[in-house]
Amino acid sequence: MIYWIVILGIVQGITEFLPISSTAHLILIPYLFKVPDFGLTFNVGLHLGTFLAVLLYFIKDWIEFLIAIFKGGEKRKLLGLIILATIPAGI
């Protein structure tokens, strides 16, 4: 059972940044290989792991953006553009 968790974690890690649905893979793999579905909580946990990895990888950039909110300048403008570009994806 634990090896399926590892396999699903690897699939999540590989497919998260591809232009395909990593969530669909987390649903399809247990279905195709007749493995019990680990449920929504497990899937959310895998996505949380991906989020934390990205957050830690870009921590220096996040700190610079937070400082730029108060200081202004090019980084602040870039942060505004990133937020603006993210809105359609959120909708």
N, C-alpha and C positions, 0 to 999 in steps of 0.2 A: 504494500500500500504506500509506503513512504517513497518508493521509487517513482510512483505516479505523480506524487507531489513535486518531486524534483524535476521530472519531465515537464510538467505543466509550468513550473517556474521558469525553466529554460525556454519553453515556447513563448511564454509571456515576454521574457526579456528580449527575445529575437524579434518577435512580431510587433512589439509596441511601437517602434519607430518606423515601421514600414507603412506604406499607404493602404494597409488592409486592417481589418478589425481583429485586434488581439483578443477581444472578448469573444468573438465568434469562434476562434480557435480553442479557447478555454471551454466552450460549450461543445464543439464538434469532437474533440479528441476523446473525452469520456464516452460520448455517444458511439463513435466509430469503433472503439476498442473495448466496449462493454465494461467500462470502469465506472464505479459509483460516482455520481456527481458530488463534488465537495461543497456545493452550495454558493450562495451569493456572498456570504461573509468571506469565504476563502478567495473568491475572485476579487473582491474589494481589497483584501489584504495584499494580493499580488500587485494590484494597481498602486496601492500605497507604497509598496517597496520600490516600484518604478519611480513614483513621484519623489520619494526621499533620495534616491540615487541621483536624479536629475537636479534636485535642489542642492545637494552637497557638491555635485560636480561644478555647478555654476555659482557657488556661494560667493566668490569674489565679485562676480557681476551683480548679484542681488544686493550686496552691501554697497557697491558703487551707485546703484540705482536708488537705494534708500537715502544715501547721502545727497544725491543729486536732487531729490525732491525738495530739500531745504536750500541747497546752494544754487540751483538753476543750472543753466548752460546746456551744452549739447546732449549730455546724458539724460537730462530731464526731458528734452525734446524727444529723444529716442524712446524713452519710457512711455511717453504719451502716444507715440506712433505705434509702439508694440501693443499697448492697451487698445487703441483704436482698431488695429488689425485683428485683435483677438475677439472682438465683439461679434462679428459674423459667425465665427466658429462656435461661440457660446449660444447663439440663437439656433 
